[in-house]
Every structure is written in C-alpha cells, then in structure tokens.
Amino acid sequence: MGDSYRFNIGDFQCVALNDGNIIGNAAMLFANAPQEELRQVLQHYDLKPDHLPSTWTCLLVETPTNVVLVDTGLGTGGEYGGQLLPLLQEEGFQPQDIDTVILTHAHADHIGGCVDKVGRLTFPEATHYMWQDEWGFWTTETTLKKVPEWAATIARQKLPPLAKQLKTVNSESEIVPGIWAIAAPGHTVGHMAVEVESRGEYLLDMVDATLHPIQIEYPEWYAQLDQFPEQTVVTRQAMYQRAMEKNALVLAFHFPPFPSLGHILNQAGRWKWKPLQG
C-alpha cells in the first residue's frame, strides 16, 4: 500500500496520509507491562522488543462544506517524516485549500508541519483548533519547564505563530458540520480525538490515545510518553467502547501497517484490534 489511502465515510471523502515511519521499542511503548507477560505477548505476535514499527498517519476529510486536516505531521527538514505536503499535492490539494486544521495535541509529530522554519503558516487560509487545556499548557513557560526540552522547543517554535488563526475548544463540540472534537486526555493534558460522521457512518480518529495495537488488548499498558498514565487508561477504555457502540472505523495515528485503520471488537470480555487490511 502506498503513502495515501482514500476511503469514504458517508458523503465525506477521506484520505489517510503517511507522513513517515519510525521504529519504537517495548520499553518506551509498554512502560509498566509485566516483563514475562510482555515477552510472551510479543512472541505471540512475532514482534521483536527493540523493533516495533510505528506510522505517522494524518487525516484529510473533504466534506460538502469544508476541507479539514487532522494533524500536520513532523514537518520538513528532519531525518524522518515530512511527507504530508507532497502527499496532499499528489491528492490534488494545495495548502491554501485547507480551511480547517485540527491539532490534536502539541507533540512534534502532530504540530511540526503547521509552521515553516521562519514562522509562516503552512496552511494560511485555515482556522486551527486545539483543546483549550492543551494550548494553555504548551504556551505557558511555567508548564513548559516541566516537559523535556525537545518538546518545549517545538512548542515554542510552532504554536505562537498560530495564535491569530487559532480557536480553542473545551468540551465535546462540532468543529465543522460532521466533524467533532472529543476529549481524550492522558497522553497529554488536553489530547483530543476526532469523530467524523456522515449518513450514519462513523470514523473515530483516536490519534495517540493508544500508540500500539497491543494496547487495544492490554489497555492498562501505558507508554513512557503518556503524560498522565492513569487517565490514559481510562480514556482508552472510553474510546474503545465508543468505537464499538457506533461500529466506527478507527484510525490510530501510530498503528502499523499504514493506513492505520481498523475496527475494535470485544471478544470474551477482551478488546481486539481488527486491521482494515488483512
């Protein structure tokens, strides 16, 4: 499968866009997992603990009224990622065509592509949206001092230029017709998921609420990057239940293989991930 994947949700045309890939490891992804159980699970899925592929899957949704981009990838100029803009152009979209950008949280692989190296907005016509608590956390120096320097540096570079074109949300709300901001805190203080609905069909973009398919089956195994681990676990359970009840197609930003799409099932009291492909 290539670096973009088209699909429909009702009347909405959607494109999953692979900004890049990276290799993670078990210590990072499953920080609190019992070691012997983790070893057995990885072995069951034929996975190596130091070689766990991860995608960066952004989402474009074209509705009858709007062109919406969910997350902007890592941006150009780095060793990894930065494929979003050329992929958009291959799909027939110029930056100025995007009228709405939803930034689900302020980590580099989600906000890196929203502003170029000199502070110009990549999507100059777009209203940008972020959860209010997330924006406040990542634009306040007292809280930035509490996070790793690499994360604080990206926030200082990428977020202030957005201020004039940014709106914040603080409750479950419809950003444009058919596209909803959903509270999904834990990975960060104001991490949000995005729900898309058209003609009774649903897509739930869980973004980083869950970082690896194993965490569907073992939602209590949080990652080193989950800022509030206990809240992360609660959020995951709520996301899985929501997806199952609505029979939603699920997008998980980091799930390999691309296009990171699938369904969440409950079998004998355990959640299961069923990838769209295979």
C-alpha positions in Angstrom: 0.0 0.0 0.0 1.2 3.5 -0.9 1.6 6.6 1.2 -2.0 7.7 0.9 -5.2 5.8 1.2 -8.7 7.1 0.1 -11.9 6.0 1.7 -15.4 7.3 2.3 -17.4 8.0 5.4 -20.9 8.5 4.1 -20.7 11.5 1.8 -17.3 12.6 3.1 -14.2 11.8 1.1 -11.3 10.9 3.4 -7.6 10.4 2.8 -5.1 8.8 5.2 -1.7 10.3 4.7 1.5 8.7 5.8 3.8 11.5 6.9 6.6 9.0 7.8 7.6 6.0 9.9 9.8 5.2 12.8 10.9 2.2 14.9 9.8 2.1 18.5 10.7 -0.3 21.3 8.9 -2.2 24.0 10.4 -0.3 26.9 9.1 3.0 25.5 5.6 1.7 24.4 4.8 -0.6 27.4 6.4 1.1 30.3 4.5 -0.7 33.1 3.9 -4.1 31.4 5.0 -7.2 33.4 8.1 -8.3 31.7 7.4 -12.0 31.3 3.8 -11.4 30.1 5.1 -8.8 27.7 7.7 -11.2 26.4 5.0 -13.8 25.7 2.7 -11.3 24.0 5.4 -10.0 21.7 6.4 -13.6 20.9 2.8 -14.4 20.1 2.6 -11.6 17.6 6.1 -12.4 16.3 7.4 -8.9 17.3 10.9 -8.0 18.5 11.0 -5.8 21.6 13.6 -3.4 20.0 12.0 -3.3 16.6 8.3 -2.1 16.8 7.4 -0.2 13.6 5.3 3.0 14.1 3.5 5.1 11.5 2.6 8.8 11.4 -0.9 8.8 9.8 -2.5 12.2 9.3 -6.1 12.5 8.1 -7.8 14.7 5.4 -11.6 14.9 5.3 -13.3 16.7 2.4 -17.0 17.4 3.2 -19.6 19.3 1.2 -18.7 22.4 3.2 -15.1 22.1 4.4 -11.6 20.6 3.8 -10.3 19.5 7.1 -6.8 18.3 8.0 -6.2 16.4 11.3 -2.6 17.0 12.4 0.3 18.2 10.3 3.0 15.6 10.8 6.6 16.3 11.7 7.3 19.0 9.1 10.2 19.1 6.6 13.9 19.3 7.2 14.3 16.4 9.6 15.6 12.9 9.1 12.2 11.3 9.3 8.7 12.3 8.2 7.8 15.5 6.3 5.9 13.7 3.6 2.5 15.4 4.2 2.7 18.3 1.8 3.8 16.4 -1.2 1.2 13.7 -0.5 -1.5 16.4 -0.3 -0.4 17.8 -3.6 -0.5 14.3 -5.2 -4.1 14.1 -4.0 -4.9 17.4 -5.6 -4.8 19.7 -2.5 -2.7 22.8 -2.2 -2.0 24.3 1.3 -4.4 27.2 0.7 -7.3 24.7 0.0 -7.3 23.6 3.6 -9.8 25.7 5.6 -9.6 23.8 8.9 -6.7 22.3 10.8 -7.3 20.3 13.9 -4.2 19.9 16.1 -5.0 17.0 18.4 -2.0 17.7 20.8 1.3 19.6 20.8 3.8 16.8 20.2 6.3 17.3 17.4 4.9 14.7 15.0 1.5 16.4 15.2 2.3 20.1 15.1 5.6 20.1 13.3 4.2 20.7 9.9 1.9 23.6 10.8 4.5 26.3 10.6 7.7 26.6 8.5 11.2 27.4 9.8 10.6 31.2 9.7 7.2 31.0 11.4 4.9 31.2 8.3 1.7 29.2 8.5 1.8 26.2 6.2 -2.0 26.4 5.8 -2.6 30.2 5.7 -6.3 30.1 5.0 -7.1 27.6 7.8 -8.7 28.2 11.2 -6.6 26.0 13.6 -8.2 24.2 16.5 -6.7 22.8 19.7 -8.1 21.8 23.1 -8.0 24.7 25.5 -6.1 23.0 28.2 -3.5 21.8 25.6 -3.0 25.2 24.2 -2.6 26.7 27.7 -0.1 24.1 28.8 2.1 24.3 25.8 2.2 28.1 25.5 3.0 28.8 29.2 6.6 28.9 30.3 6.0 27.7 33.8 4.5 24.4 32.5 6.9 24.1 29.6 9.7 23.8 32.2 8.1 20.5 33.3 8.5 18.8 29.9 11.5 17.5 28.0 13.4 20.3 26.3 12.9 18.9 22.8 9.1 19.0 23.4 9.2 22.5 24.8 11.4 23.8 22.0 8.9 22.5 19.3 6.0 24.2 21.1 7.8 27.5 21.3 8.6 27.4 17.6 5.3 26.1 16.3 2.5 27.4 18.4 2.8 31.2 18.9 2.6 31.9 15.1 -0.8 30.2 15.1 -2.4 32.4 17.8 -4.3 34.8 15.4 -5.8 31.9 13.5 -6.4 29.6 16.4 -9.7 28.7 18.2 -9.8 26.5 21.3 -12.4 24.0 22.4 -13.1 22.9 25.9 -15.9 20.4 25.5 -17.2 17.8 23.0 -18.2 20.0 20.1 -18.8 20.1 16.4 -15.9 22.0 14.7 -17.4 21.9 11.2 -20.6 20.0 10.2 -20.0 16.3 10.8 -16.6 16.6 12.5 -16.4 16.6 16.3 -13.7 17.3 18.8 -13.7 14.6 21.5 -11.9 14.9 24.9 -9.3 12.2 25.1 -6.8 13.4 27.8 -4.0 11.4 29.3 -1.3 11.2 26.6 -1.2 14.9 27.2 -3.3 17.2 29.3 -5.6 18.3 26.5 -5.2 15.5 24.0 -8.3 15.2 21.7 -9.7 12.6 19.5 -11.7 13.4 16.4 -15.0 11.8 15.3 -16.3 12.0 11.8 -20.0 11.2 10.9 -21.9 11.2 7.7 -25.1 9.4 6.8 -24.8 7.2 9.9 -21.3 6.1 9.2 -18.5 6.9 11.7 -14.8 7.3 11.8 -13.1 7.7 15.2 -9.5 9.1 15.0 -8.1 8.1 18.4 -4.7 9.7 17.5 -2.3 9.0 20.4 -4.8 7.8 23.0 -3.3 4.4 22.0 0.1 4.0 20.5 0.3 0.3 19.5 -2.2 -2.4 18.6 -1.2 -4.5 21.6 -2.7 -1.7 23.8 -6.1 -2.5 22.4 -5.9 -5.9 24.1 -3.9 -4.6 27.1 -5.2 -1.0 27.6 -3.6 -0.9 31.1 -0.1 -0.9 29.5 0.8 2.7 29.1 3.8 4.3 27.4 6.6 6.4 28.7 5.2 9.3 26.6 1.8 9.2 28.3 1.9 12.3 30.5 -0.9 11.1 32.8 -0.9 7.3 32.7 -4.0 6.6 34.8 -6.1 9.0 32.8 -4.7 7.4 29.6 -6.0 4.0 30.6 -9.5 5.5 31.4 -9.6 7.3 28.1 -8.6 4.2 26.1 -11.5 2.2 27.6 -13.9 5.0 26.7 -12.6 5.3 23.2 -12.8 1.5 22.6 -16.4 1.4 23.9 -17.4 4.4 21.8 -15.9 2.9 18.7 -17.6 -0.5 19.2 -21.0 1.0 20.0 -21.0 3.1 16.8 -19.4 0.4 14.7 -16.9 3.1 13.8 -13.9 2.7 11.5 -11.0 3.6 13.8 -7.8 5.5 12.8 -4.9 5.2 15.2 -2.0 7.6 14.2 0.8 5.3 15.1 -0.6 1.8 14.3 1.3 -0.2 11.7 0.8 -1.1 9.0 -0.4 2.1 7.1 -3.2 3.1 6.7 -3.6 2.6 10.4 -7.3 1.8 10.1 -9.4 -1.0 11.6 -12.2 -1.9 13.9 -12.3 -2.5 17.7 -14.2 -5.6 18.8 -14.9 -7.1 22.2 -14.4 -10.9 22.3 -15.0 -12.8 25.5 -14.5 -9.6 27.6 -11.3 -8.5 25.9 -10.8 -5.8 23.3 -9.4 -6.9 20.0 -8.0 -4.9 17.1 -9.1 -6.0 13.6 -7.0 -4.2 11.0 -8.8 -3.0 7.8 -6.2 -4.8 5.7 -5.7 -8.5 6.3 
